[in-house]
């Protein structure tokens, strides 16, 4: 306290001592000035604010000395106003600390009264440095928020509780195609009814302070459709929910990829099912695979083509074959393309057909041909996934064909005669059984002809077994040439053959065939280096007159053959009665 304290102020300080806690323990700096503006007293906060040494030197000196020049000029006006009018004056000011650094403060000047007289001024000052630090941090945070909001890769939007857009970032504008001006005041219902947006339900969730997640399609301004997922987060200000922030992320490609992956998995599972159908014939498996490809790829027609030198043979097909397809042109296009890659795609509206896709086929490690899918309408739009699917179809079809070829070879070994290629006894007996069952079912007749080469032992003894084998082959070939495709010829051993004539209306038809077989006598057969003439003996049995089961049919035919042999060979006999 200054030694030259005016009496009036001295009286005021005595009054102040009655409430010492107010002065000493205030969080604000407090200083008491006389009517001339000189510092009379200051509390501990005031001394700490400007520094203890500086505060001690300020006692008895004008307040302007602890302020900047600009602040002191303004403070002088405020001080005069407080003294002359007796009113409180609140303002901002800048003190100067002991280190010479400015101290921003908020000041309040209050008249100091004793009775009804103003004897001085009480100055309150609140240090704003901490507040300004906080404000600076807040401003920096606000700038960071703005930067994060504007530059975030996901779409961000601020809404009021009625779901109206208040602000959106550039990512939201890019995603939706709408500008900020077009969205302000609108709700997410702007993006179409597919959103299923419910303003009241969203409002209720936000007021409960819940963070909600959502996923649905939206329609963009350009008419496209995006699949999005997102989150809504309540915005709380001063303890009250004032709105919410929505964040949206474009998951269109992710969902498309997931659907494509699931679709491809379903496709491959179906191909595995087809491949695992061991009880299904090769032809049926190939056809089923082609039909699956037609459905999945949106094609009209599919086929398997076998290339053999210049031949272009369609071995399997599915779907509806378009009319006037120039297969020769397809053959040339496919062959040219197969030289460069295993999957080919032609999409040329000027060509016919405009869209053709397929893959090469390999069977047992060698080139077989190709599988092709044809579309005569709009060209097929094939993705990488579709190409992989076509490749998988090719592998499956190639495997099925390969298995079928192996089965045929096994059947040939098991049921075919190695020398002549004709059915052997086992296969012939099976076909005889099937022919008999069919004849019974349809109530018709058939004939079995037992054939034997006359004097075959003499041929072997004269020319050797290699010529004898050549004779057997030549006879087999001749028999094939004179019989119908529906007839079956089998070699059952040595020089013995059986001919099945599956459908006859009378015994005369069986006799005509038997007589025709005997005309071999008029032929010259080439057997190795030899031209040889042979004759045959034929015994015939007719169902049901001569026998009613397979065993008895062959016995009856053999008995008729024996009768021909007994009569001198080179002829035929019908039934055991001949």
C-alpha positions in Angstrom: 0.0 0.0 0.0 1.3 3.4 -0.9 2.3 5.7 1.9 0.6 8.7 0.3 -2.9 7.1 0.4 -5.7 9.7 0.3 -7.8 9.7 3.5 -10.9 8.8 1.6 -9.2 5.8 0.0 -7.7 4.9 3.4 -11.3 4.8 4.8 -12.3 2.6 1.9 -9.5 0.2 2.5 -10.6 -0.1 6.1 -14.0 -1.1 4.8 -12.4 -3.6 2.5 -10.6 -5.2 5.3 -14.0 -6.3 6.7 -14.2 -8.7 3.8 -10.5 -9.7 3.3 -11.3 -13.0 1.5 -12.9 -11.2 -1.4 -9.7 -9.3 -2.1 -7.1 -11.8 -1.3 -8.6 -15.0 -2.7 -10.3 -13.8 -5.8 -9.3 -15.6 -9.0 -9.2 -12.3 -10.8 -6.5 -9.6 -10.4 -7.9 -6.7 -8.3 -6.3 -3.3 -8.0 -7.5 -0.1 -6.3 -6.9 3.3 -7.8 -7.3 6.7 -6.4 -9.2 9.4 -8.3 -6.0 10.3 -10.1 -5.6 6.8 -11.4 -2.6 5.9 -9.2 -2.3 2.4 -7.9 -3.1 2.2 -4.2 -3.2 -1.6 -3.6 -3.3 -4.9 -5.5 -4.0 -8.5 -4.6 -1.8 -11.5 -5.0 -3.2 -12.4 -8.4 -2.5 -8.9 -9.7 1.1 -9.0 -8.5 1.6 -12.4 -10.1 0.0 -11.3 -13.4 2.5 -8.4 -14.0 5.3 -9.7 -11.8 6.1 -9.1 -8.1 8.9 -6.6 -8.7 6.9 -4.7 -11.3 3.9 -4.7 -9.0 5.9 -3.3 -6.1 7.2 -0.5 -8.3 3.7 0.4 -9.5 2.4 1.4 -6.1 1.7 5.2 -6.2 2.2 5.3 -10.0 -0.4 5.7 -12.7 -2.1 2.7 -14.2 -1.0 3.6 -17.7 2.5 2.4 -16.8 1.4 -1.3 -16.6 -0.4 -1.1 -20.0 0.5 -0.8 -23.6 0.1 2.7 -25.0 -3.0 1.9 -27.0 -4.6 0.1 -24.1 -3.7 3.0 -21.7 -5.4 5.5 -23.9 -8.6 3.5 -24.0 -8.4 2.8 -20.2 -8.1 6.5 -19.5 -11.4 7.1 -21.2 -13.0 4.3 -19.4 -11.6 5.4 -16.0 -13.0 9.0 -16.5 -16.3 7.6 -17.4 -16.4 5.4 -14.3 -15.4 8.3 -12.0 -17.6 11.1 -13.4 -20.7 9.0 -14.1 -20.3 6.5 -11.3 -21.0 3.5 -13.7 -19.3 0.2 -14.2 -17.2 -0.1 -17.3 -16.3 -3.5 -18.9 -13.8 -3.6 -21.6 -10.7 -5.4 -23.0 -7.2 -4.3 -22.4 -3.6 -5.3 -22.6 -1.2 -5.2 -19.6 2.6 -5.5 -19.9 4.2 -8.2 -17.8 7.5 -8.1 -16.0 9.2 -9.7 -19.1 7.7 -6.9 -21.3 5.3 -9.4 -23.0 1.7 -8.3 -23.5 -1.0 -9.8 -21.3 -4.5 -9.8 -22.8 -7.1 -9.2 -20.1 -10.8 -8.5 -19.7 -11.3 -5.6 -17.3 -14.1 -4.3 -15.2 -13.9 -0.8 -13.6 -16.2 -0.2 -10.6 -16.6 3.1 -8.6 -15.2 2.8 -5.0 -17.7 4.5 -2.7 -17.7 5.6 0.9 -21.2 6.5 1.7 -22.4 8.4 -1.4 -19.1 9.6 -2.4 -16.8 8.1 -5.1 -13.4 8.0 -3.5 -11.6 5.8 -6.2 -11.9 3.0 -8.6 -11.6 -0.8 -8.2 -10.2 -2.5 -11.3 -10.8 -6.2 -11.9 -8.8 -7.9 -14.6 -9.1 -11.5 -15.9 -6.1 -13.0 -17.6 -7.2 -14.1 -21.1 -4.0 -15.8 -22.1 -5.2 -19.3 -21.1 -8.6 -18.6 -22.8 -6.8 -17.4 -25.9 -4.7 -20.5 -25.9 -7.9 -22.5 -25.7 -9.5 -20.4 -28.4 -6.4 -20.8 -30.5 -6.6 -24.5 -30.1 -10.3 -24.5 -30.8 -9.7 -22.4 -33.9 -7.0 -24.8 -35.0 -9.3 -27.7 -34.2 -12.0 -26.1 -36.2 -9.6 -25.7 -39.1 -8.6 -29.3 -38.8 -12.2 -30.3 -38.6 -13.0 -28.3 -41.7 -10.0 -29.8 -43.5 -11.0 -33.3 -42.4 -14.6 -32.8 -43.3 -13.9 -31.3 -46.7 -11.1 -33.8 -47.7 -12.5 -37.0 -46.2 -12.7 -39.7 -49.0 -16.2 -40.8 -47.7 -19.3 -38.7 -48.1 -20.0 -36.6 -45.0 -23.1 -34.5 -44.3 -24.5 -32.5 -41.3 -28.2 -32.7 -40.7 -30.7 -31.1 -38.4 -33.1 -33.3 -36.5 -35.6 -33.2 -39.4 -32.8 -34.9 -41.5 -32.4 -31.8 -43.7 -29.0 -31.3 -45.1 -27.1 -28.4 -43.6 -23.7 -29.1 -45.0 -22.0 -31.7 -47.2 -18.4 -32.3 -48.3 -17.1 -32.6 -51.8 -17.0 -36.5 -51.6 -20.8 -36.5 -51.0 -21.3 -34.2 -54.0 -19.1 -36.6 -56.1 -21.0 -39.7 -55.0 -24.5 -38.4 -55.4 -23.9 -36.0 -58.3 -25.8 -33.3 -56.5 -24.2 -30.0 -55.4 -24.4 -28.5 -51.9 -27.0 -25.9 -53.1 -29.2 -28.7 -54.5 -29.0 -30.7 -51.2 -29.4 -28.0 -48.6 -32.8 -28.2 -47.0 -33.5 -31.6 -48.6 -33.6 -35.0 -46.8 -32.0 -38.3 -47.9 -35.3 -39.1 -49.5 -33.9 -37.0 -52.4 -32.0 -40.2 -53.4 -35.1 -42.2 -54.2 -37.6 -44.5 -52.4 -35.2 -47.4 -52.3 -33.4 -45.9 -49.4 -36.4 -46.7 -47.1 -35.6 -43.5 -45.2 -37.8 -42.8 -42.2 -37.3 -39.2 -40.8 -39.2 -39.9 -37.6 -37.3 -43.1 -36.8 -33.9 -41.4 -37.4 -34.9 -38.4 -35.3 -36.0 -40.7 -32.4 -32.7 -42.7 -32.6 -30.6 -39.5 -32.6 -32.5 -38.0 -29.6 -31.7 -41.3 -27.7 -28.1 -40.6 -28.5 -27.7 -43.8 -30.5 -25.2 -44.2 -33.3 -27.0 -46.1 -36.1 -25.6 -48.0 -39.2 -27.4 -48.4 -42.5 -27.0 -49.9 -45.9 -29.2 -49.3 -49.0 -29.0 -48.2 -52.6 -29.2 -44.6 -53.7 -30.1 -43.1 -57.1 -27.6 -40.4 -58.2 -28.5 -37.3 -60.1 -27.3 -38.8 -63.4 -29.7 -41.8 -63.0 -27.2 -44.3 -61.8 -27.5 -46.5 -58.7 -24.9 -46.8 -56.0 -24.9 -49.2 -53.0 -23.8 -47.5 -49.9 -23.3 -48.2 -46.2 -22.9 -45.6 -43.5 -23.4 -44.4 -40.0 -25.3 -41.7 -38.3 -23.8 -40.0 -35.2 -25.7 -37.6 -33.0 -24.3 -34.1 -32.7 -24.5 -32.9 -29.1 -24.0 -29.2 -28.2 -24.3 -27.9 -24.6 -25.6 -31.3 -23.6 -28.4 -31.3 -26.2 -28.8 -33.2 -29.4 -29.0 -30.6 -32.1 -28.6 -32.8 -35.2 -26.4 -35.6 -36.6 -23.6 -36.3 -38.9 -24.0 -39.0 -41.6 -21.1 -40.8 -43.2 -21.6 -42.8 -46.4 -19.2 -45.1 -48.2 -19.6 -46.4 -51.7 -19.6 -50.2 -51.6 -21.0 -50.8 -55.1 -17.9 -52.5 -56.4 -17.4 -54.5 -53.2 -21.0 -55.8 -53.3 -20.7 -56.5 -57.0 -17.5 -58.4 -56.4 -19.1 -60.4 -53.6 -22.1 -61.2 -55.8 -19.8 -62.2 -58.7 -17.8 -64.4 -56.4 -20.9 -66.1 -55.0 -22.2 -66.5 -58.6 -18.9 -68.0 -59.8 -18.9 -70.3 -56.8 -22.4 -71.5 -57.7 -21.3 -72.0 -61.3 -18.3 -74.0 -60.3 -20.3 -76.0 -57.9 -22.8 -76.9 -60.7 -19.9 -77.9 -62.9 -18.5 -80.1 -60.1 -22.0 -81.7 -59.8 -22.1 -82.4 -63.5 -18.5 -83.8 -63.5 -19.3 -86.0 -60.4 -22.3 -87.6 -62.1 -20.6 -90.9 -62.7 -23.8 -92.7 -63.6 -24.6 -90.2 -66.3 -23.5 -91.0 -69.9 -20.8 -88.9 -71.5 -23.2 -87.4 -74.1 -25.6 -86.3 -71.3 -22.8 -84.7 -69.3 -21.5 -82.7 -72.2 -25.0 -81.6 -73.2 -25.8 -80.6 -69.6 -22.6 -78.5 -69.4 -23.4 -76.8 -72.7 -27.0 -76.0 -71.5 -25.5 -74.5 -68.3 -23.2 -72.3 -70.4 -26.0 -71.1 -72.6 -28.0 -70.1 -69.5 -25.1 -68.4 -67.7 -23.6 -66.6 -70.6 -26.9 -65.5 -72.2 -26.1 -67.3 -75.5 -28.6 -68.8 -77.9 -26.7 -71.8 -79.0 -23.6 -73.8 -78.0 -21.7 -76.6 -79.7 -18.7 -78.8 -79.5 -16.7 -78.9 -82.8 -14.1 -81.4 -83.6 -11.3 -80.4 -86.0 -9.8 -83.2 -88.1 -7.6 -81.7 -90.8 -10.1 -79.7 -92.9 -13.2 -81.3 -91.4 -15.3 -79.2 -89.0 -17.7 -81.6 -87.3 -20.2 -80.6 -84.7 -20.4 -83.5 -82.2 -22.6 -82.0 -79.5 -24.9 -79.0 -79.2 -27.5 -77.3 -76.9 -29.9 -74.4 -77.2 -31.6 -73.2 -80.4 -29.4 -73.2 -83.4 -29.8 -69.9 -85.3 -30.6 -70.2 -89.0 -28.1 -69.6 -91.7 -25.0 -69.8 -89.5 -22.0 -70.0 -91.9 -20.1 -72.7 -90.0 -17.2 -72.5 -92.4 -16.6 -68.9 -91.5 -16.8 -69.8 -87.8 -14.4 -72.6 -88.4 -11.8 -70.3 -89.9 -12.3 -67.6 -87.2 -12.0 -70.2 -84.4 -9.0 -71.9 -85.9 -7.2 -68.6 -86.3 -7.9 -67.5 -82.8 -6.9 -70.8 -81.2 -3.4 -70.3 -82.3 -3.0 -67.3 -79.9 -5.0 -68.1 -76.9 -7.2 -70.8 -75.3 -10.3 -68.6 -74.8 -11.6 -66.6 -77.7 -14.2 -63.8 -77.9 -15.5 -62.3 -81.1 -17.8 -59.2 -80.8 -18.3 -57.7 -84.2 -21.7 -56.3 -85.1 -20.7 -56.3 -88.7 -20.0 -60.0 -88.7 -22.4 -62.9 -88.6 -22.9 -64.1 -85.9 -22.0 -60.8 -84.1 -20.9 -62.6 -80.9 -19.0 -65.9 -80.6 -17.0 -67.0 -77.6 -15.4 -70.3 -76.6 -12.3 -72.2 -75.7 -10.0 -74.8 -77.0 -10.6 -78.5 -76.2 -7.9 -81.0 -75.4 -8.6 -84.7 -75.1 -5.8 -86.9 -73.7 -3.3 -84.1 -74.1 -3.9 -83.5 -77.8 -5.9 -80.9 -79.6 -9.5 -82.0 -80.2 -11.4 -78.9 -81.3 -13.4 -76.2 -79.5 -16.5 -75.4 -77.5 -18.3 -72.3 -78.8 -21.2 -70.1 -77.6 -23.2 -68.2 -80.3 -25.3 -65.1 -79.9 -27.0 -63.5 -82.9 -28.6 -60.6 -81.0 -26.6 -58.0 -79.1 -23.0 -59.1 -78.6 -22.3 -61.0 -75.4 -20.7 -58.8 -72.7 -18.2 -61.2 -71.1 -16.3 -60.4 -67.9 -13.1 -61.9 -66.7 -15.2 -64.1 -64.5 -17.2 -65.3 -67.6 -13.9 -66.1 -69.4 -12.8 -68.2 -66.4 -16.1 -69.9 -66.5 -15.8 -70.7 -70.2 -12.3 -72.1 -69.5 -13.7 -74.3 -66.7 -16.5 -75.5 -69.1 -13.8 -76.5 -71.6 -12.0 -78.5 -69.0 -15.1 -80.3 -67.9 -16.3 -81.0 -71.5 -12.8 -82.2 -72.5 -12.7 -84.5 -69.5 -16.2 -85.9 -70.3 -15.2 -86.5 -74.0 -12.0 -88.1 -72.9 -13.8 -90.4 -70.4 -16.3 -91.3 -73.2 -13.4 -92.2 -75.5 -11.8 -94.4 -72.9 -15.2 -96.1 -72.2 -15.6 -96.8 -75.9 -12.1 -98.3 -76.0 -12.8 -100.4 -72.9 -16.1 -101.5 -74.5 -14.3 -102.5 -77.6 -11.8 -104.5 -75.6 -14.5 -106.1 -73.5 -17.2 -106.6 -76.1 -15.4 -106.4 -79.4 -13.5 -108.9 -81.5 -9.9 -107.7 -81.7 -9.3 -109.0 -85.2 -12.4 -107.9 -87.1 -13.8 -105.2 -84.8 -17.2 -106.9 -84.7 -19.1 -107.5 -81.5 -17.9 -110.6 -79.7 -20.0 -113.4 -78.2 -20.7 -111.5 -74.9 -22.0 -108.4 -76.7 -23.9 -110.4 -79.3 -25.7 -112.5 -76.6 -26.6 -109.2 -74.8 -28.1 -107.7 -78.1 -29.9 -111.0 -78.8 -31.5 -110.7 -75.3 -32.5 -107.1 -76.0 -33.9 -108.0 -79.4 -35.9 -110.9 -78.0 -37.4 -108.7 -75.2 -38.3 -106.0 -77.8 -39.9 -108.6 -80.1 -42.0 -109.9 -77.2 -43.1 -106.4 -76.2 -44.0 -105.4 -79.7 -45.3 -108.8 -80.8 -43.1 -109.1 -83.8 -40.6 -111.6 -85.2 -36.9 -111.6 -85.7 -34.2 -113.9 -87.2 -30.8 -115.2 -86.0 -28.4 -116.4 -88.8 -25.5 -118.7 -87.9 -22.7 -118.3 -90.5 -19.7 -120.5 -91.0 -16.9 -120.2 -93.7 -16.7 -123.4 -95.7 -13.3 -125.2 -95.7 -11.6 -122.5 -93.6 -9.1 -125.0 -92.2 -7.9 -125.7 -95.7 -7.3 -122.0 -96.3 -5.2 -121.8 -93.1 -3.3 -125.0 -94.0 -2.7 -123.8 -97.6 -1.8 -120.1 -97.2 -1.0 -119.8 -93.5 -2.8 -118.3 -90.5 -1.9 -114.7 -91.5 -3.9 -115.2 -94.8 -6.6 -116.9 -92.8 -6.9 -113.9 -90.6 -7.0 -111.6 -93.7 -9.9 -113.8 -95.0 -11.8 -113.4 -91.7 -11.4 -109.6 -92.0 -12.4 -109.5 -95.6 -15.5 -111.7 -94.9 -16.5 -109.4 -92.0 -16.2 -106.3 -94.2 -18.3 -107.9 -97.0 -21.0 -108.9 -94.5 -21.2 -105.3 -93.3 -21.6 -104.1 -96.8 -24.6 -106.2 -97.7 -26.5 -105.9 -94.4 -28.6 -103.0 -93.1 -27.4 -100.7 -90.4 -30.1 -102.1 -88.1 -28.7 -105.6 -88.4 -26.0 -106.8 -86.0 -23.0 -108.9 -87.0 -20.9 -110.7 -84.4 -18.0 -113.1 -84.5 -18.4 -115.7 -81.9 -15.2 -117.7 -82.5 -13.0 -119.1 -85.2 -14.7 -118.7 -88.6 -18.2 -118.6 -87.1 -20.4 -115.4 -87.2 -24.0 -114.6 -86.1 -26.2 -112.1 -87.9 -29.3 -110.7 -86.0 -32.1 -109.5 -88.2 -34.2 -107.5 -85.6 -37.5 -107.0 -87.4 -39.2 -109.3 -89.9 -42.8 -109.7 -90.9 -42.4 -113.2 -92.2 -40.0 -116.1 -92.6 -39.5 -115.1 -96.3 -37.6 -112.0 -95.2 -35.2 -114.2 -93.2 -34.8 -116.4 -96.2 -34.0 -113.4 -98.4 -31.2 -112.3 -96.1 -29.8 -115.8 -95.8 -29.7 -116.2 -99.6 -28.1 -112.8 -99.9 -25.3 -113.8 -97.5 -24.6 -116.8 -99.7 -23.8 -114.6 -102.7 -20.4 -114.2 -101.3 -19.5 -117.1 -103.6 -19.6 -114.6 -106.4 -17.0 -112.3 -104.8 -13.2 -112.3 -105.0 -11.8 -111.4 -101.7 -8.4 -109.8 -101.3 -6.5 -111.4 -98.5 -3.0 -110.1 -98.2 -1.3 -110.8 -101.6 -3.9 -113.4 -102.5 -7.3 -113.2 -104.3 -9.5 -115.8 -102.7 -13.0 -117.1 -103.3 -15.0 -118.5 -100.4 -18.4 -120.0 -99.8 -20.4 -119.9 -96.6 -23.1 -122.0 -94.9 -26.0 -120.3 -93.1 -28.4 -121.7 -90.6 -31.4 -119.5 -89.6 -33.8 -119.6 -86.7 -37.0 -117.4 -86.5 -38.6 -116.2 -83.4 -41.0 -117.4 -82.0 -41.5 -120.4 -84.4 -38.1 -122.0 -83.9 -37.3 -120.9 -80.3 -38.5 -118.5 -77.6 -35.3 -117.7 -75.7 -31.8 -116.6 -76.6 -30.1 -119.9 -75.9 -32.6 -121.9 -77.9 -32.5 -119.4 -80.8 -28.7 -120.0 -81.2 -29.2 -123.8 -80.8 -31.9 -123.8 -83.5 -29.7 -121.7 -85.9 -26.7 -124.0 -85.2 -28.9 -127.0 -85.9 -30.0 -125.5 -89.2 -26.3 -124.8 -90.0 -25.4 -128.4 -89.3 -28.1 -129.4 -91.8 -26.6 -127.3 -94.5 -23.1 -128.7 -93.8 -24.6 -132.2 -94.0 -26.1 -131.4 -97.4 -22.8 -130.3 -98.8 -22.2 -126.6 -97.7 -22.6 -123.4 -99.7 -26.2 -122.8 -98.9 -28.7 -121.9 -96.1 -31.5 -123.6 -94.1 -34.4 -122.0 -92.2 -35.4 -123.7 -89.0 -34.5 -127.1 -87.7 -37.0 -128.7 -89.9 -35.0 -127.9 -93.1 
